[in-house]
Amino acid sequence: MLYTKDKFCLKHWLNLSYIFDKYLKTCYNTYGIYQIIHNYMYEKLLSSAGLSTNEAAIYEILLAESSQKASKIAKDSPLKRALVYKILGDLVAKGLAIKDEQPGEIATYTASHPDTLRQMAEQRAKEAETARQSIAGIIPQLASTYNLSLGKPGVRFFEGIAGFKQALFDSLDSTDTIYTYVDLSAMPEPARAINVDYANERKEKNIAKRLLLLDTPFARKLMADQNENTDDYKFLPASMTPFKTSLQIYNGKIAYYTLRDQNMISVIIEDRDIYATHRSLFEMIWELLDKKNTAPKSAYDMTDLNKYSNPKSSGL
């Protein structure tokens, strides 16, 4: 039989034991939660560098212990052995692990320096930027196709001299004659250089073209120097107000190009009805114009040509 004092001591000891046991469990649980959070953060960071969740787990094991056999790595991992072997091969291919094979010995694996992860992340960033630029370049065309599927005109906008080139070269896919209005005298020098390359490629592809040219001394001199077939172009009346633009009609599309030194804008509209309207108007004007208007007119003072750039550099 226990005395009152002994009972008190036993009860006090049991209380302390209970508190201590609860403290240990709390510490264990806290550490477990810490490990879960720690591992989760590791996996997220490694995944952002291009590793899968399983690759991140195996790479962490390699970092913890150097030079391990695949069988030991598989034991330390919750993954199946066959999957671990595959992942090790993937890590070696990515440069994150080194496989050491000595004659007559089982191969071992060692983690590469973690700086490799930084290099991988930088490479992924470069690839992402390249992909972003590539996608940005085709978005207008994709949007145009999308709009057409909804019965809306497909419209694409292009800016600057690079945009002018992209829009101009779009017509090189034409399967029919290209119909063009243009004020050659208004074309700035950078655009003329691009137009030369365009004209050469168009002729190599045997794409037919008809031009309605604003009648200027520069345009007449250009056509004479290039010895163009007079059946392919006609002059619009010289009395027309100069227009610093060009319009092309082709392949169910119409394309506008502003011909100015700054803030050049090009627009391609893809719509069969708009295309049909512009083509009909072009053909009507073509038929109304007399072929005789392609002959040189004495009313022009040819000495004024000095104010223009070299006409041979313009192309068509």
C-alpha positions in Angstrom: 0.0 0.0 0.0 1.4 3.4 -1.1 1.6 6.3 1.3 0.1 9.6 0.4 3.5 11.0 -0.3 4.4 8.2 -2.6 1.1 8.5 -4.4 1.8 12.2 -4.9 5.3 11.5 -6.3 4.0 8.8 -8.7 1.2 11.1 -9.9 3.6 13.9 -10.4 6.0 11.7 -12.4 3.2 10.4 -14.6 2.2 13.9 -15.4 5.8 14.9 -16.3 6.1 11.8 -18.4 2.9 12.6 -20.2 4.0 16.2 -20.9 7.5 15.1 -22.0 6.0 12.4 -24.3 3.6 15.0 -25.8 6.6 17.4 -26.3 8.5 14.7 -28.2 5.5 13.9 -30.4 5.1 17.7 -31.1 8.8 18.0 -32.0 8.6 14.9 -34.2 5.4 16.2 -36.0 6.9 19.7 -36.4 10.0 18.2 -37.9 7.9 16.0 -40.2 5.9 19.0 -41.4 9.2 20.9 -41.9 10.5 18.1 -44.0 7.4 18.0 -46.1 7.5 21.7 -46.7 11.2 21.6 -47.3 10.9 18.8 -49.8 8.0 20.5 -51.6 9.9 23.7 -52.0 12.9 21.8 -53.3 10.8 20.0 -55.8 9.1 23.2 -57.0 12.5 24.9 -57.5 14.0 21.9 -59.3 11.0 21.6 -61.4 11.3 25.2 -62.5 14.8 24.3 -63.8 13.3 21.6 -66.0 13.3 18.5 -63.8 10.2 16.3 -63.3 9.0 15.6 -59.7 10.7 12.1 -59.8 13.9 13.5 -61.3 14.0 16.1 -58.5 13.5 13.4 -55.8 16.4 11.2 -57.2 18.7 14.2 -57.7 18.2 15.1 -54.0 19.2 11.6 -53.0 22.3 11.9 -55.1 23.2 15.3 -53.5 22.8 13.8 -50.0 25.2 10.9 -50.6 28.0 10.8 -53.2 28.9 7.8 -55.4 25.9 5.5 -54.9 24.9 2.4 -56.7 21.5 2.4 -58.5 20.2 -0.4 -56.2 21.0 1.8 -53.1 19.4 4.8 -54.7 16.3 2.7 -55.4 16.1 1.6 -51.7 16.2 5.2 -50.6 13.5 6.2 -53.0 9.8 5.3 -52.9 10.0 4.8 -56.7 10.2 1.4 -58.4 13.7 0.2 -59.3 13.0 0.2 -63.1 11.9 3.8 -62.9 14.9 4.8 -60.8 17.2 3.3 -63.5 15.5 5.3 -66.2 15.6 8.5 -64.2 19.3 8.1 -63.5 19.9 7.8 -67.2 17.8 10.9 -67.8 19.8 12.9 -65.2 23.1 11.8 -66.8 21.8 12.9 -70.2 20.9 16.3 -68.7 24.3 16.7 -67.1 23.0 16.5 -63.6 24.5 13.2 -62.7 27.8 11.4 -63.5 27.9 7.7 -64.1 31.1 6.0 -63.2 31.7 2.6 -64.8 34.8 0.7 -63.8 35.7 -2.7 -65.4 34.3 -5.5 -63.4 32.5 -3.2 -61.0 28.9 -2.1 -60.6 28.3 1.4 -61.9 27.9 4.2 -59.4 26.2 7.6 -59.7 27.3 11.0 -58.4 25.4 14.3 -58.5 26.9 17.0 -60.7 27.5 20.5 -59.1 24.2 22.3 -58.5 25.5 25.2 -60.6 24.4 23.0 -63.6 20.8 23.8 -62.5 21.5 27.5 -63.0 22.8 26.9 -66.5 19.7 24.7 -67.3 17.4 27.5 -66.0 19.2 30.1 -68.1 18.9 27.9 -71.2 15.2 27.3 -70.5 14.8 31.1 -70.2 16.4 31.6 -73.6 14.3 28.9 -75.2 11.2 30.5 -73.7 12.1 33.9 -75.1 12.7 32.4 -78.5 9.4 30.6 -78.4 7.7 33.8 -77.3 9.1 35.8 -80.2 8.2 33.0 -82.7 4.6 32.8 -81.3 4.3 36.6 -81.5 5.3 36.5 -85.1 2.5 34.0 -86.1 -0.2 35.3 -83.8 -1.5 37.8 -86.5 -1.8 34.9 -89.0 -3.4 32.6 -86.5 -5.9 35.4 -85.5 -6.6 36.0 -89.2 -7.4 32.3 -89.7 -9.5 32.2 -86.5 -11.5 35.2 -87.7 -12.1 33.7 -91.1 -13.5 30.6 -89.4 -16.1 32.9 -87.7 -16.9 34.5 -91.0 -15.0 37.7 -90.1 -12.4 39.3 -92.4 -8.9 38.3 -91.4 -6.8 41.4 -90.7 -3.1 41.6 -90.0 -1.1 44.7 -89.1 2.6 45.2 -89.7 4.8 48.0 -88.5 8.1 49.5 -89.7 10.4 48.4 -92.6 10.6 44.8 -91.3 6.8 44.7 -91.2 6.7 46.1 -94.8 9.0 43.3 -96.0 6.9 40.6 -94.2 3.7 41.9 -95.6 5.1 42.3 -99.1 6.6 38.9 -99.3 3.3 37.4 -98.3 2.1 37.7 -101.9 4.9 35.4 -103.1 2.6 32.5 -102.2 0.1 33.8 -104.7 -1.3 31.2 -107.1 -2.8 33.8 -109.4 -1.8 37.2 -110.9 -0.9 39.9 -108.5 -2.7 43.2 -109.2 -0.9 46.3 -107.9 -1.4 50.0 -107.6 1.8 51.9 -106.7 3.4 55.3 -106.6 7.0 54.4 -107.4 8.2 57.9 -106.8 7.0 57.8 -103.2 8.8 54.6 -102.3 11.6 55.3 -99.7 15.1 53.9 -100.3 14.9 51.1 -97.7 11.6 49.9 -99.2 13.1 50.0 -102.8 16.0 47.7 -101.7 13.5 45.2 -100.3 11.3 45.5 -103.4 14.3 44.5 -105.6 14.7 41.3 -103.7 10.9 40.8 -103.9 10.8 41.3 -107.6 13.6 38.9 -108.3 12.0 36.2 -106.2 8.6 36.8 -107.8 10.1 36.4 -111.3 11.9 33.2 -110.2 8.5 31.8 -109.1 6.9 32.9 -112.4 4.2 34.8 -110.6 2.4 37.1 -113.0 1.8 40.7 -112.1 -0.1 43.7 -113.4 0.7 47.2 -112.3 -1.1 50.5 -112.4 1.5 53.1 -111.9 1.1 56.7 -111.0 2.4 58.5 -114.1 5.7 60.3 -113.0 9.0 60.9 -114.8 10.6 58.5 -112.3 8.1 55.7 -113.1 8.5 56.1 -116.8 12.3 56.1 -116.6 12.3 53.0 -114.4 10.0 51.0 -116.7 12.2 52.0 -119.7 15.4 51.0 -118.0 14.1 47.7 -116.8 12.7 46.9 -120.3 9.4 45.6 -118.7 6.8 44.0 -120.9 4.3 46.8 -121.7 1.5 44.3 -121.4 2.2 44.1 -117.6 1.7 47.7 -116.7 -0.2 50.9 -117.4 0.0 54.4 -116.2 -2.6 56.1 -114.2 -3.2 59.8 -115.3 -0.5 62.2 -114.2 -3.2 64.6 -113.0 -4.0 62.2 -110.1 -3.0 63.4 -106.6 0.2 61.5 -105.6 -0.6 58.8 -103.2 2.2 57.6 -100.9 0.8 54.0 -100.7 0.7 50.8 -102.6 -2.1 48.3 -102.9 -1.8 44.7 -103.9 -4.7 42.3 -104.7 -3.9 38.6 -104.6 -5.0 35.1 -103.4 -8.2 36.3 -101.8 -6.4 39.1 -100.0 -5.7 42.8 -100.3 -2.6 44.4 -98.8 -2.0 48.1 -98.2 1.5 49.5 -97.7 2.3 53.1 -96.7 5.3 54.4 -98.5 6.9 56.9 -96.2 10.2 57.3 -94.4 8.8 57.0 -90.9 6.0 55.1 -89.2 5.4 52.7 -92.1 2.3 50.6 -91.7 1.2 47.6 -93.7 -2.2 45.9 -93.5 -3.4 42.6 -95.0 -7.1 41.9 -95.2 -8.2 38.4 -96.1 -11.8 38.3 -97.3 -13.2 36.9 -100.5 -15.8 39.5 -101.1 -13.5 42.5 -100.4 -10.9 40.8 -102.6 -13.5 40.3 -105.4 -14.5 44.0 -105.2 -11.0 45.3 -105.5 -10.1 42.9 -108.3 -13.1 44.0 -110.3 -12.3 47.6 -109.9 -8.7 47.0 -110.9 -9.8 45.1 -114.0 -12.3 47.8 -114.9 -9.7 50.6 -114.7 -7.2 48.4 -116.6 -9.6 48.1 -119.5 -10.5 51.8 -119.5 -6.8 52.8 -119.8 -5.4 53.0 -123.3 -2.3 51.0 -123.9 -0.9 54.0 -125.7 -0.5 55.8 -122.4 2.6 53.6 -121.8 4.5 55.6 -124.4 6.8 58.4 -123.2 5.2 61.8 -123.0 7.2 64.8 -124.2 5.4 67.0 -121.7 7.8 65.7 -119.0 11.0 67.5 -118.4 13.3 64.4 -118.0 16.0 66.6 -116.3 13.8 66.5 -113.2 14.8 62.9 -112.8 17.9 64.0 -110.9 15.9 64.6 -107.8 15.0 60.9 -107.6 17.2 58.0 -106.4 18.7 55.6 -108.9 15.6 54.1 -110.6 17.5 50.8 -111.3 17.4 50.1 -107.5 13.6 50.0 -107.2 12.5 46.7 -108.6 8.8 46.0 -109.2 
